[in-house]
């Protein structure tokens, strides 16, 4: 079981997801957060692109 946790915490996709969730939670709980909704949407779009790119890279690595 510890190997699964080690893999999870070393995953780039996991940490990108955590960063996105932190932005959403902070904006929800603190509406006066200095970033507006469009800026947060842009950050989340970049994170989603990063997660998908990393998943594609991992998937293509398995084909070799």
N, C-alpha and C positions, 0 to 999 in steps of 0.2 A: 504493500500500500504506500509506503514512503517513496517508492520510485515514481509512482503516479503524481504525488505532490511535488516532487522535485522537478519532474517534467513540466507540470503546470506552471510552477513559479519561475521556470526558466524560459517560458514561452513568450515570444514577442507579441503574439496575437492577444494573449491574456493581458499583458500590461497595457497594450493599446486600448483594450476594452475597459480596463479599470480607469484609465485616464478619462475616457469618454463618459463613463458613469459618474466620475467625480465632478466633471463639468456640469452634467445634467442635475445632479443632486444639489450642488452649490447654487446653481441658478434657480432651482425650485425653492430652496429654503431661504435664500437671500436674494430677493428680487432686485435689490439695489446693487447687485454685483456689477462691477464696472464694464462688463461686456454685454452688448445687446444681443438679441436673439439671432440676428443675421450673422454676427461674428461667431457665436457658438455653433450655429449650423455649419458655417465654413470649417471650423475646427473639426466638427464631427464628420463632415464629408471627407476631410483629409485622413482622419483616423480610419474610416471605413475603407477608403482606397488603400491605405497601408495594410490593413488586415486582409483584404482580398488579394493584394499583391503578394503578401507573405504566404497566404494559403496556396496561391498558384505556384509560387517558388517551391514550397514544400511538396506539393503534388507532383511537379515536374521532376523533382529530385528523385522521387521514387520510381520513375520510369527508366532511369539509367541502369 
